Amino acid sequence: MVVKIFVSLKSGVLDPQGKAIERSLHTLGYSEVQDVRMGKYLELNVEASSHEAAESRIREMCEKLLANPVIEDYRFEIEDGTL
Amino acid sequence: MVVKIFVSLKSGVLDPQGKAIERSLHTLGYSEVQDVRMGKYLELNVEASSHEAAESRIREMCEKLLANPVIEDYRFEIEDGTL
């Protein structure tokens, strides 16, 4: 199965990288852009007997390694097939 | 409107960060995981008269600043509302 994981900073947590991108976009003339937030996007293949089994393993991986639950939120999508 | 942008390395481009995450997951016992690819995830607010207008501006921003079209692919979703 293919898993797509999205990790983003919790609202309220300062995001200097997002701010830098926002400033750069404004400098390039894209002044209609506001509130840029930068996060991580992971794609991976996982072998599991069912979507439910994959879901519980992926949640563990996110809590332990892929996201920092103190300052980051994560969500993921599981699809059939391989990358 | 809220725009969610996903930037990932083109297939064939080496991804050392993804490889490092894969090794760490294996060390933690998640051996069912393969082919980890690391990318970027951006969320932002944009003001535009229509989805079509926003789409063309966002595509420009991706080509000029947010992605490196030589080695990265990008896709994005536009939703009504604000972050």
N, CA and C atoms of all chains as a GROMACS GRO file, in nm:
protein
  498
    1MET      N    1   0.084  -0.120   0.000
    1MET     CA    2   0.000   0.000   0.000
    1MET      C    3   0.087   0.125   0.000
    2VAL      N    4   0.035   0.230  -0.058
    2VAL     CA    5   0.106   0.359  -0.058
    2VAL      C    6   0.050   0.444   0.055
    3VAL      N    7   0.139   0.501   0.134
    3VAL     CA    8   0.096   0.591   0.240
    3VAL      C    9   0.152   0.730   0.213
    4LYS      N   10   0.065   0.830   0.223
    4LYS     CA   11   0.107   0.970   0.209
    4LYS      C   12   0.084   1.038   0.343
    5ILE      N   13   0.191   1.093   0.399
    5ILE     CA   14   0.185   1.153   0.533
    5ILE      C   15   0.212   1.302   0.523
    6PHE      N   16   0.128   1.380   0.588
    6PHE     CA   17   0.142   1.526   0.588
    6PHE      C   18   0.167   1.570   0.731
    7VAL      N   19   0.279   1.636   0.754
    7VAL     CA   20   0.314   1.684   0.888
    7VAL      C   21   0.318   1.836   0.883
    8SER      N   22   0.242   1.901   0.970
    8SER     CA   23   0.246   2.048   0.970
    8SER      C   24   0.256   2.098   1.113
    9LEU      N   25   0.310   2.217   1.130
    9LEU     CA   26   0.321   2.277   1.262
    9LEU      C   27   0.182   2.308   1.315
   10LYS      N   28   0.162   2.286   1.446
   10LYS     CA   29   0.036   2.323   1.507
   10LYS      C   30   0.015   2.474   1.494
   11SER      N   31  -0.110   2.517   1.485
   11SER     CA   32  -0.134   2.660   1.476
   11SER      C   33  -0.090   2.722   1.608
   12GLY      N   34  -0.027   2.838   1.602
   12GLY     CA   35   0.026   2.901   1.721
   12GLY      C   36   0.176   2.882   1.734
   13VAL      N   37   0.230   2.779   1.669
   13VAL     CA   38   0.374   2.757   1.672
   13VAL      C   39   0.438   2.843   1.563
   14LEU      N   40   0.539   2.920   1.600
   14LEU     CA   41   0.606   3.009   1.504
   14LEU      C   42   0.666   2.928   1.390
   15ASP      N   43   0.658   2.981   1.269
   15ASP     CA   44   0.708   2.910   1.151
   15ASP      C   45   0.798   3.003   1.070
   16PRO      N   46   0.926   3.019   1.112
   16PRO     CA   47   1.016   3.113   1.044
   16PRO      C   48   1.039   3.078   0.897
   17GLN      N   49   1.040   2.948   0.865
   17GLN     CA   50   1.061   2.907   0.726
   17GLN      C   51   0.941   2.952   0.640
   18GLY      N   52   0.822   2.933   0.693
   18GLY     CA   53   0.702   2.979   0.622
   18GLY      C   54   0.704   3.130   0.602
   19LYS      N   55   0.747   3.203   0.706
   19LYS     CA   56   0.755   3.349   0.698
   19LYS      C   57   0.854   3.392   0.590
   20ALA      N   58   0.967   3.322   0.582
   20ALA     CA   59   1.070   3.356   0.483
   20ALA      C   60   1.015   3.334   0.341
   21ILE      N   61   0.942   3.224   0.321
   21ILE     CA   62   0.883   3.197   0.190
   21ILE      C   63   0.780   3.305   0.156
   22GLU      N   64   0.701   3.343   0.255
   22GLU     CA   65   0.599   3.447   0.234
   22GLU      C   66   0.664   3.578   0.190
   23ARG      N   67   0.772   3.616   0.259
   23ARG     CA   68   0.842   3.739   0.222
   23ARG      C   69   0.898   3.730   0.080
   24SER      N   70   0.954   3.615   0.046
   24SER     CA   71   1.009   3.597  -0.089
   24SER      C   72   0.899   3.607  -0.194
   25LEU      N   73   0.782   3.548  -0.166
   25LEU     CA   74   0.670   3.557  -0.261
   25LEU      C   75   0.626   3.702  -0.276
   26HIS      N   76   0.621   3.777  -0.165
   26HIS     CA   77   0.583   3.919  -0.174
   26HIS      C   78   0.685   3.996  -0.259
   27THR      N   79   0.813   3.967  -0.237
   27THR     CA   80   0.919   4.033  -0.315
   27THR      C   81   0.903   4.004  -0.464
   28LEU      N   82   0.860   3.884  -0.497
   28LEU     CA   83   0.840   3.847  -0.638
   28LEU      C   84   0.709   3.902  -0.695
   29GLY      N   85   0.631   3.972  -0.610
   29GLY     CA   86   0.509   4.035  -0.660
   29GLY      C   87   0.381   3.958  -0.629
   30TYR      N   88   0.392   3.849  -0.554
   30TYR     CA   89   0.272   3.771  -0.520
   30TYR      C   90   0.217   3.817  -0.385
   31SER      N   91   0.165   3.941  -0.384
   31SER     CA   92   0.122   4.000  -0.258
   31SER      C   93  -0.012   3.944  -0.210
   32GLU      N   94  -0.079   3.864  -0.294
   32GLU     CA   95  -0.208   3.806  -0.253
   32GLU      C   96  -0.193   3.687  -0.161
   33VAL      N   97  -0.067   3.649  -0.134
   33VAL     CA   98  -0.042   3.531  -0.051
   33VAL      C   99  -0.021   3.572   0.095
   34GLN      N  100  -0.084   3.499   0.187
   34GLN     CA  101  -0.070   3.525   0.330
   34GLN      C  102  -0.057   3.392   0.404
   35ASP      N  103  -0.004   3.400   0.527
   35ASP     CA  104  -0.006   3.287   0.620
   35ASP      C  105   0.054   3.159   0.562
   36VAL      N  106   0.173   3.170   0.505
   36VAL     CA  107   0.239   3.052   0.452
   36VAL      C  108   0.289   2.965   0.568
   37ARG      N  109   0.255   2.838   0.564
   37ARG     CA  110   0.300   2.742   0.666
   37ARG      C  111   0.372   2.629   0.596
   38MET      N  112   0.490   2.598   0.646
   38MET     CA  113   0.573   2.497   0.583
   38MET      C  114   0.564   2.367   0.660
   39GLY      N  115   0.550   2.258   0.591
   39GLY     CA  116   0.545   2.128   0.657
   39GLY      C  117   0.620   2.023   0.578
   40LYS      N  118   0.601   1.898   0.619
   40LYS     CA  119   0.670   1.788   0.553
   40LYS      C  120   0.569   1.697   0.486
   41TYR      N  121   0.613   1.636   0.376
   41TYR     CA  122   0.527   1.545   0.301
   41TYR      C  123   0.607   1.419   0.275
   42LEU      N  124   0.558   1.306   0.323
   42LEU     CA  125   0.629   1.180   0.303
   42LEU      C  126   0.543   1.082   0.224
   43GLU      N  127   0.606   1.012   0.133
   43GLU     CA  128   0.540   0.902   0.062
   43GLU      C  129   0.619   0.775   0.090
   44LEU      N  130   0.551   0.665   0.113
   44LEU     CA  131   0.621   0.538   0.135
   44LEU      C  132   0.532   0.421   0.099
   45ASN      N  133   0.597   0.308   0.077
   45ASN     CA  134   0.526   0.182   0.057
   45ASN      C  135   0.524   0.107   0.188
   46VAL      N  136   0.414   0.044   0.220
   46VAL     CA  137   0.407  -0.037   0.341
   46VAL      C  138   0.334  -0.168   0.309
   47GLU      N  139   0.384  -0.275   0.368
   47GLU     CA  140   0.315  -0.403   0.354
   47GLU      C  141   0.229  -0.427   0.477
   48ALA      N  142   0.103  -0.454   0.458
   48ALA     CA  143   0.014  -0.479   0.572
   48ALA      C  144  -0.102  -0.565   0.525
   49SER      N  145  -0.161  -0.638   0.621
   49SER     CA  146  -0.270  -0.730   0.586
   49SER      C  147  -0.399  -0.656   0.555
   50SER      N  148  -0.414  -0.536   0.612
   50SER     CA  149  -0.537  -0.459   0.589
   50SER      C  150  -0.509  -0.310   0.608
   51HIS      N  151  -0.600  -0.227   0.561
   51HIS     CA  152  -0.587  -0.082   0.582
   51HIS      C  153  -0.583  -0.050   0.731
   52GLU      N  154  -0.664  -0.120   0.810
   52GLU     CA  155  -0.671  -0.093   0.955
   52GLU      C  156  -0.536  -0.124   1.020
   53ALA      N  157  -0.476  -0.238   0.981
   53ALA     CA  158  -0.345  -0.275   1.036
   53ALA      C  159  -0.240  -0.171   0.999
   54ALA      N  160  -0.241  -0.130   0.871
   54ALA     CA  161  -0.145  -0.028   0.826
   54ALA      C  162  -0.166   0.101   0.905
   55GLU      N  163  -0.292   0.138   0.925
   55GLU     CA  164  -0.324   0.264   0.993
   55GLU      C  165  -0.263   0.268   1.133
   56SER      N  166  -0.276   0.159   1.207
   56SER     CA  167  -0.227   0.162   1.344
   56SER      C  168  -0.073   0.165   1.346
   57ARG      N  169  -0.009   0.096   1.253
   57ARG     CA  170   0.138   0.100   1.246
   57ARG      C  171   0.187   0.239   1.205
   58ILE      N  172   0.120   0.299   1.107
   58ILE     CA  173   0.162   0.432   1.059
   58ILE      C  174   0.144   0.536   1.170
   59ARG      N  175   0.036   0.523   1.246
   59ARG     CA  176   0.015   0.617   1.356
   59ARG      C  177   0.131   0.608   1.456
   60GLU      N  178   0.172   0.485   1.488
   60GLU     CA  179   0.288   0.465   1.577
   60GLU      C  180   0.414   0.531   1.521
   61MET      N  181   0.441   0.508   1.391
   61MET     CA  182   0.561   0.566   1.328
   61MET      C  183   0.558   0.718   1.337
   62CYS      N  184   0.441   0.776   1.315
   62CYS     CA  185   0.429   0.922   1.322
   62CYS      C  186   0.458   0.971   1.463
   63GLU      N  187   0.400   0.905   1.563
   63GLU     CA  188   0.418   0.949   1.702
   63GLU      C  189   0.563   0.934   1.747
   64LYS      N  190   0.628   0.826   1.699
   64LYS     CA  191   0.763   0.796   1.748
   64LYS      C  192   0.873   0.868   1.672
   65LEU      N  193   0.856   0.885   1.540
   65LEU     CA  194   0.969   0.934   1.460
   65LEU      C  195   0.933   1.045   1.362
   66LEU      N  196   0.822   1.031   1.292
   66LEU     CA  197   0.801   1.118   1.176
   66LEU      C  198   0.750   1.256   1.212
   67ALA      N  199   0.678   1.266   1.324
   67ALA     CA  200   0.629   1.398   1.367
   67ALA      C  201   0.670   1.419   1.512
   68ASN      N  202   0.676   1.543   1.553
   68ASN     CA  203   0.696   1.577   1.694
   68ASN      C  204   0.560   1.619   1.748
   69PRO      N  205   0.492   1.528   1.821
   69PRO     CA  206   0.352   1.555   1.858
   69PRO      C  207   0.334   1.677   1.948
   70VAL      N  208   0.444   1.727   2.006
   70VAL     CA  209   0.432   1.847   2.091
   70VAL      C  210   0.402   1.970   2.006
   71ILE      N  211   0.466   1.980   1.890
   71ILE     CA  212   0.449   2.102   1.810
   71ILE      C  213   0.391   2.076   1.670
   72GLU      N  214   0.376   1.947   1.635
   72GLU     CA  215   0.330   1.918   1.499
   72GLU      C  216   0.203   1.832   1.498
   73ASP      N  217   0.120   1.856   1.399
   73ASP     CA  218   0.007   1.770   1.370
   73ASP      C  219   0.041   1.685   1.248
   74TYR      N  220  -0.021   1.569   1.237
   74TYR     CA  221   0.000   1.488   1.117
   74TYR      C  222  -0.133   1.428   1.075
   75ARG      N  223  -0.141   1.398   0.947
   75ARG     CA  224  -0.252   1.318   0.896
   75ARG      C  225  -0.196   1.234   0.782
   76PHE      N  226  -0.266   1.126   0.747
   76PHE     CA  227  -0.214   1.043   0.640
   76PHE      C  228  -0.327   0.978   0.562
   77GLU      N  229  -0.293   0.938   0.441
   77GLU     CA  230  -0.387   0.870   0.351
   77GLU      C  231  -0.324   0.737   0.311
   78ILE      N  232  -0.403   0.632   0.307
   78ILE     CA  233  -0.354   0.500   0.266
   78ILE      C  234  -0.425   0.462   0.137
   79GLU      N  235  -0.346   0.424   0.036
   79GLU     CA  236  -0.404   0.384  -0.092
   79GLU      C  237  -0.351   0.247  -0.132
   80ASP      N  238  -0.427   0.173  -0.209
   80ASP     CA  239  -0.376   0.047  -0.262
   80ASP      C  240  -0.273   0.074  -0.371
   81GLY      N  241  -0.191  -0.025  -0.400
   81GLY     CA  242  -0.088  -0.009  -0.504
   81GLY      C  243   0.048   0.018  -0.443
   82THR      N  244   0.145   0.049  -0.530
   82THR     CA  245   0.280   0.083  -0.483
   82THR      C  246   0.327   0.208  -0.555
   83LEU      N  247   0.426   0.274  -0.495
   83LEU     CA  248   0.484   0.395  -0.555
   83LEU      C  249   0.555   0.359  -0.685
   84MET      N  250  -0.888   3.192  -0.030
   84MET     CA  251  -0.886   3.048  -0.055
   84MET      C  252  -0.764   2.986   0.010
   85VAL      N  253  -0.778   2.861   0.047
   85VAL     CA  254  -0.666   2.786   0.105
   85VAL      C  255  -0.601   2.703  -0.005
   86VAL      N  256  -0.469   2.711  -0.014
   86VAL     CA  257  -0.397   2.630  -0.112
   86VAL      C  258  -0.304   2.535  -0.038
   87LYS      N  259  -0.308   2.408  -0.075
   87LYS     CA  260  -0.218   2.307  -0.020
   87LYS      C  261  -0.128   2.258  -0.133
   88ILE      N  262   0.002   2.274  -0.114
   88ILE     CA  263   0.098   2.243  -0.220
   88ILE      C  264   0.187   2.126  -0.174
   89PHE      N  265   0.203   2.028  -0.259
   89PHE     CA  266   0.285   1.910  -0.230
   89PHE      C  267   0.401   1.909  -0.328
   90VAL      N  268   0.522   1.913  -0.277
   90VAL     CA  269   0.641   1.910  -0.363
   90VAL      C  270   0.717   1.782  -0.332
   91SER      N  271   0.745   1.702  -0.432
   91SER     CA  272   0.820   1.578  -0.409
   91SER      C  273   0.928   1.563  -0.515
   92LEU      N  274   1.033   1.492  -0.481
   92LEU     CA  275   1.141   1.467  -0.576
   92LEU      C  276   1.089   1.380  -0.690
   93LYS      N  277   1.133   1.409  -0.811
   93LYS     CA  278   1.099   1.324  -0.925
   93LYS      C  279   1.154   1.184  -0.900
   94SER      N  280   1.084   1.083  -0.951
   94SER     CA  281   1.136   0.947  -0.935
   94SER      C  282   1.267   0.937  -1.010
   95GLY      N  283   1.365   0.870  -0.953
   95GLY     CA  284   1.497   0.861  -1.013
   95GLY      C  285   1.596   0.954  -0.947
   96VAL      N  286   1.546   1.060  -0.882
   96VAL     CA  287   1.636   1.151  -0.811
   96VAL      C  288   1.665   1.091  -0.674
   97LEU      N  289   1.792   1.082  -0.638
   97LEU     CA  290   1.830   1.025  -0.508
   97LEU      C  291   1.771   1.107  -0.394
   98ASP      N  292   1.726   1.039  -0.290
   98ASP     CA  293   1.663   1.106  -0.176
   98ASP      C  294   1.729   1.057  -0.047
   99PRO      N  295   1.846   1.115  -0.010
   99PRO     CA  296   1.918   1.069   0.109
   99PRO      C  297   1.837   1.086   0.237
  100GLN      N  298   1.756   1.194   0.243
  100GLN     CA  299   1.676   1.217   0.364
  100GLN      C  300   1.572   1.106   0.381
  101GLY      N  301   1.508   1.069   0.269
  101GLY     CA  302   1.412   0.959   0.272
  101GLY      C  303   1.479   0.828   0.312
  102LYS      N  304   1.599   0.805   0.260
  102LYS     CA  305   1.673   0.682   0.294
  102LYS      C  306   1.706   0.678   0.443
  103ALA      N  307   1.744   0.794   0.499
  103ALA     CA  308   1.777   0.800   0.641
  103ALA      C  309   1.655   0.769   0.727
  104ILE      N  310   1.540   0.823   0.685
  104ILE     CA  311   1.416   0.796   0.760
  104ILE      C  312   1.381   0.647   0.750
  105GLU      N  313   1.399   0.591   0.630
  105GLU     CA  314   1.370   0.448   0.612
  105GLU      C  315   1.456   0.363   0.704
  106ARG      N  316   1.586   0.394   0.710
  106ARG     CA  317   1.675   0.318   0.798
  106ARG      C  318   1.633   0.331   0.944
  107SER      N  319   1.596   0.455   0.984
  107SER     CA  320   1.553   0.474   1.122
  107SER      C  321   1.427   0.393   1.152
  108LEU      N  322   1.333   0.390   1.057
  108LEU     CA  323   1.211   0.311   1.078
  108LEU      C  324   1.243   0.163   1.091
  109HIS      N  325   1.336   0.114   1.009
  109HIS     CA  326   1.377  -0.027   1.018
  109HIS      C  327   1.440  -0.055   1.155
  110THR      N  328   1.526   0.038   1.201
  110THR     CA  329   1.589   0.022   1.332
  110THR      C  330   1.485   0.014   1.444
  111LEU      N  331   1.377   0.090   1.427
  111LEU     CA  332   1.271   0.090   1.528
  111LEU      C  333   1.179  -0.032   1.515
  112GLY      N  334   1.205  -0.116   1.414
  112GLY     CA  335   1.126  -0.239   1.401
  112GLY      C  336   1.017  -0.233   1.294
  113TYR      N  337   1.010  -0.123   1.220
  113TYR     CA  338   0.908  -0.111   1.116
  113TYR      C  339   0.965  -0.156   0.981
  114SER      N  340   0.990  -0.286   0.972
  114SER     CA  341   1.058  -0.339   0.853
  114SER      C  342   0.963  -0.351   0.734
  115GLU      N  343   0.834  -0.329   0.755
  115GLU     CA  344   0.737  -0.338   0.645
  115GLU      C  345   0.737  -0.214   0.557
  116VAL      N  346   0.818  -0.114   0.594
  116VAL     CA  347   0.822   0.012   0.520
  116VAL      C  348   0.934   0.011   0.416
  117GLN      N  349   0.905   0.056   0.297
  117GLN     CA  350   1.003   0.063   0.189
  117GLN      C  351   0.984   0.194   0.111
  118ASP      N  352   1.090   0.233   0.039
  118ASP     CA  353   1.081   0.343  -0.057
  118ASP      C  354   1.028   0.473   0.003
  119VAL      N  355   1.086   0.513   0.115
  119VAL     CA  356   1.042   0.640   0.176
  119VAL      C  357   1.094   0.756   0.093
  120ARG      N  358   1.006   0.846   0.058
  120ARG     CA  359   1.044   0.966  -0.018
  120ARG      C  360   0.999   1.088   0.062
  121MET      N  361   1.090   1.183   0.078
  121MET     CA  362   1.063   1.300   0.160
  121MET      C  363   1.034   1.419   0.071
  122GLY      N  364   0.933   1.493   0.103
  122GLY     CA  365   0.899   1.610   0.024
  122GLY      C  366   0.857   1.726   0.113
  123LYS      N  367   0.802   1.829   0.051
  123LYS     CA  368   0.759   1.947   0.124
  123LYS      C  369   0.609   1.964   0.112
  124TYR      N  370   0.551   2.019   0.215
  124TYR     CA  371   0.407   2.042   0.217
  124TYR      C  372   0.384   2.186   0.261
  125LEU      N  373   0.320   2.265   0.179
  125LEU     CA  374   0.294   2.405   0.213
  125LEU      C  375   0.145   2.433   0.217
  126GLU      N  376   0.104   2.510   0.316
  126GLU     CA  377  -0.034   2.559   0.322
  126GLU      C  378  -0.027   2.711   0.320
  127LEU      N  379  -0.117   2.774   0.247
  127LEU     CA  380  -0.119   2.920   0.246
  127LEU      C  381  -0.257   2.971   0.210
  128ASN      N  382  -0.282   3.094   0.246
  128ASN     CA  383  -0.404   3.163   0.204
  128ASN      C  384  -0.373   3.247   0.083
  129VAL      N  385  -0.465   3.252  -0.013
  129VAL     CA  386  -0.444   3.336  -0.130
  129VAL      C  387  -0.576   3.406  -0.163
  130GLU      N  388  -0.564   3.532  -0.203
  130GLU     CA  389  -0.683   3.606  -0.248
  130GLU      C  390  -0.687   3.602  -0.399
  131ALA      N  391  -0.800   3.558  -0.455
  131ALA     CA  392  -0.811   3.553  -0.600
  131ALA      C  393  -0.959   3.563  -0.636
  132SER      N  394  -0.984   3.609  -0.759
  132SER     CA  395  -1.123   3.627  -0.801
  132SER      C  396  -1.191   3.494  -0.833
  133SER      N  397  -1.112   3.394  -0.869
  133SER     CA  398  -1.170   3.265  -0.904
  133SER      C  399  -1.067   3.155  -0.880
  134HIS      N  400  -1.111   3.031  -0.877
  134HIS     CA  401  -1.019   2.918  -0.865
  134HIS      C  402  -0.921   2.915  -0.981
  135GLU      N  403  -0.970   2.947  -1.102
  135GLU     CA  404  -0.884   2.943  -1.221
  135GLU      C  405  -0.771   3.046  -1.209
  136ALA      N  406  -0.809   3.168  -1.162
  136ALA     CA  407  -0.708   3.274  -1.146
  136ALA      C  408  -0.604   3.232  -1.043
  137ALA      N  409  -0.652   3.175  -0.931
  137ALA     CA  410  -0.560   3.129  -0.826
  137ALA      C  411  -0.468   3.021  -0.882
  138GLU      N  412  -0.525   2.930  -0.959
  138GLU     CA  413  -0.447   2.818  -1.013
  138GLU      C  414  -0.329   2.866  -1.096
  139SER      N  415  -0.354   2.966  -1.182
  139SER     CA  416  -0.246   3.010  -1.270
  139SER      C  417  -0.138   3.083  -1.191
  140ARG      N  418  -0.178   3.161  -1.088
  140ARG     CA  419  -0.079   3.229  -1.004
  140ARG      C  420   0.001   3.128  -0.922
  141ILE      N  421  -0.066   3.028  -0.867
  141ILE     CA  422   0.002   2.928  -0.783
  141ILE      C  423   0.102   2.849  -0.868
  142ARG      N  424   0.061   2.817  -0.991
  142ARG     CA  425   0.153   2.743  -1.080
  142ARG      C  426   0.280   2.825  -1.103
  143GLU      N  427   0.264   2.956  -1.127
  143GLU     CA  428   0.380   3.045  -1.142
  143GLU      C  429   0.471   3.043  -1.019
  144MET      N  430   0.408   3.054  -0.900
  144MET     CA  431   0.486   3.055  -0.775
  144MET      C  432   0.564   2.925  -0.759
  145CYS      N  433   0.501   2.814  -0.795
  145CYS     CA  434   0.569   2.684  -0.783
  145CYS      C  435   0.688   2.679  -0.877
  146GLU      N  436   0.669   2.724  -1.002
  146GLU     CA  437   0.777   2.716  -1.100
  146GLU      C  438   0.893   2.808  -1.063
  147LYS      N  439   0.860   2.926  -1.004
  147LYS     CA  440   0.963   3.026  -0.978
  147LYS      C  441   1.034   3.008  -0.845
  148LEU      N  442   0.961   2.964  -0.743
  148LEU     CA  443   1.019   2.966  -0.608
  148LEU      C  444   0.998   2.839  -0.528
  149LEU      N  445   0.878   2.784  -0.530
  149LEU     CA  446   0.845   2.680  -0.431
  149LEU      C  447   0.899   2.543  -0.467
  150ALA      N  448   0.912   2.516  -0.596
  150ALA     CA  449   0.968   2.387  -0.637
  150ALA      C  450   1.084   2.412  -0.733
  151ASN      N  451   1.170   2.316  -0.745
  151ASN     CA  452   1.276   2.319  -0.846
  151ASN      C  453   1.234   2.224  -0.957
  152PRO      N  454   1.180   2.278  -1.067
  152PRO     CA  455   1.119   2.191  -1.169
  152PRO      C  456   1.216   2.093  -1.235
  153VAL      N  457   1.347   2.115  -1.216
  153VAL     CA  458   1.444   2.021  -1.272
  153VAL      C  459   1.440   1.887  -1.199
  154ILE      N  460   1.427   1.893  -1.067
  154ILE     CA  461   1.433   1.769  -0.990
  154ILE      C  462   1.306   1.740  -0.909
  155GLU      N  463   1.212   1.835  -0.908
  155GLU     CA  464   1.093   1.816  -0.823
  155GLU      C  465   0.964   1.826  -0.904
  156ASP      N  466   0.866   1.747  -0.861
  156ASP     CA  467   0.729   1.760  -0.912
  156ASP      C  468   0.645   1.830  -0.806
  157TYR      N  469   0.540   1.896  -0.848
  157TYR     CA  470   0.450   1.956  -0.750
  157TYR      C  471   0.306   1.936  -0.795
  158ARG      N  472   0.219   1.936  -0.697
  158ARG     CA  473   0.076   1.940  -0.728
  158ARG      C  474   0.010   2.021  -0.618
  159PHE      N  475  -0.108   2.072  -0.642
  159PHE     CA  476  -0.172   2.154  -0.538
  159PHE      C  477  -0.323   2.140  -0.544
  160GLU      N  478  -0.384   2.172  -0.430
  160GLU     CA  479  -0.530   2.170  -0.416
  160GLU      C  480  -0.574   2.307  -0.370
  161ILE      N  481  -0.683   2.357  -0.427
  161ILE     CA  482  -0.737   2.487  -0.387
  161ILE      C  483  -0.873   2.464  -0.323
  162GLU      N  484  -0.892   2.520  -0.202
  162GLU     CA  485  -1.020   2.504  -0.133
  162GLU      C  486  -1.072   2.641  -0.093
  163ASP      N  487  -1.202   2.654  -0.081
  163ASP     CA  488  -1.258   2.779  -0.030
  163ASP      C  489  -1.232   2.788   0.120
  164GLY      N  490  -1.241   2.911   0.172
  164GLY     CA  491  -1.218   2.930   0.315
  164GLY      C  492  -1.079   2.986   0.342
  165THR      N  493  -1.045   2.996   0.471
  165THR     CA  494  -0.910   3.041   0.509
  165THR      C  495  -0.854   2.946   0.613
  166LEU      N  496  -0.721   2.950   0.628
  166LEU     CA  497  -0.653   2.864   0.727
  166LEU      C  498  -0.693   2.908   0.867
   0.00000   0.00000   0.00000
